[in-house]
């Protein structure tokens, strides 16, 4: 394989470029914007920086957050003190760091827009705003709004969620997660470097309705959005049936990150899966002894083994998590109450936030811990009645 073209310079494309260039391949990365700000993104879990330590061990500005408050109108609030911090970057800074690493490894970086691609023998002819270029293989990292219709995931009507919000002045040390009735999604308040990201993500509800919900929340909290920068993004959120036929690779190309639909269908988190898929794509091409066709099949298998089977199962759980019922109440309300009163359940939530608890093993773990958790809750309620509150003393 002589030359690999990477179409898109976000985390998935940049990391794939670094891995391939480090292995000695001729790599060109093409992106219209290169490093740019994305107000709603930038959070990396323990799973990400444990797998790739450079994501936390670097001089790039970042926030380390160790406290999350979960809230639901009928369930109240629960504070979860994270044993492993969530690392929050400005996306501008994170993207710039990853691009610099790719360039440092030897990848050629081109700031231009790809307008089309066509097969040229066994390779590709890429049309860009700056002219044409040739490549032997392509990695598609163009994001959820992929303009290249013949490559990458094909999103159906139910395969997306909306994420929108405001980039506001302010600071706080914790993350807030607010669940709302009949919403397959949640509101967040993320502390970032120099500002707060206050937003909402949801599925099956118009963006205008989501914005109304968010602004109602902000008004209640006294968070002013007048004059604040507004943002709106489309995120992949594949239905179960779509995971089974998801188009992640084809003749002469592999798709990574959002362009492959690789986003957690419950949390909407995509950064880890972008970086990880970029790594797996590069690994598939580096070990190219069997040719391009074998690389394509190897990539599909690596994704399935590594995380897409788990995300597919997560897509079956998503609606139950947000709008399901348990013990005569909503699942989010019970989740908040259990987190507040059961150390065992709080431990499960810790592992979900850290990325250590896969969805495939979640049901079994919940069932194994249900009786002990209910016992802890009963003891907590009983103890609170026996021992008077010290609040106000």
C-alpha positions, 0 to 999 in steps of 0.5 A: 500500500503506497498512500493512505488518504484520511478524509477528516481531521477530527480525533478519529482521523488525526489518531489514525494518521498518527498511527499509520505515519508512525508505522512508516506509511505515506499518509495525507490528512485532508480537512477543511477546518482542521482544529476547531471548537465544538462547544458540546464535546471534549469529555474523556473517560477513564477508559480512554486515558487508561488505554491511551495515557497521553490523553491525560499526561500532556501540557494541553489545558484541561479540566479534571472533574471528580464530582457529578450530580445526578438529578430527576424531578421526582428522584431528587439529587445524588452526588457521585464522587468519581474515583477516576476523574473525567478529563474535559478539554476544549475541542479546539485544544484537543483537536490541535494536540492530536493533529500536532501528534499526527504531523510529528509522526510524519503525516502530511496535513492539507487544509482543504475540502474534499468535494468528491471521490471516485475509483481510479483502478485499484485506488482513488481520485479525490477532488478537493477545493485545491485540486485533485489527489490520488490515494491507494486507500481511504479512511473516512473520518468526515463526521456525522454530516458526511457529504460523501454518500457512497462511503460511511454509515447510512443513517436512517430516520431513527438513527440520530439524536440532537445535541444543542446548547449554549456556551456560557460564562461561568465556572463550577467544579462539578458536572450536572446531569438532569433527567427529564420526564418522557425524554430519551436523553438528558441535560448537562452542565459541563465545566470547561476551560474558561466557560460552561457548556450547558446543553441537552441531547435527545432522541425522537423529539424536535430540536425546537422542543429540546431547546425549550426544555433546556431554556426552561432548565436554565431559567430555573437555575438562573443561567443566562443564555441571552447573547450566549453562543448557541450550538447544535449538532446531529449525533449518530444514535443507531437503532438496533437493526441499524447496527446489524447492517452498519456500513463501516467499511467497503472496497478500498475504504474504512470509516471511523468515528461519527462517520461510521456511526460509532457513538454510545446510543445511551450517553451520546459519548463519541470521543473514545470510540472515535479515537479507538476506531482510528487506532483499529483502522490503522492496525488493520491497514498496517498488517496488510499482508493479505491485501486491502480486502483482508484489511476491510474484513479485519477491521469489521471483526476488530470493531465487533470484538472490541466495542460495537457488539456492546454498543448494539446491546446498548441500543436495546437498553436506551429507551428503557433507561430513559423512559422505562419504569421500575418499582412504580417509578421512572428508571431515572428517578430510581437510578438517582435514589439508588445512587444516593442510598446504596453504595453498591449501586453507586459503585455500578454508576462509578464504573459506568461513568469510567467506562469500565462497565460494559452494557453486555454485563450490566443486567447480570450485575444489576440483578446480582446487586439488586437485593443487597442494594435494596437492603442498603436502601432500607437500612439507610431509610430506617437509620435516617428515621432513628438518627435526627438530622444535623442539618442546621446545627 
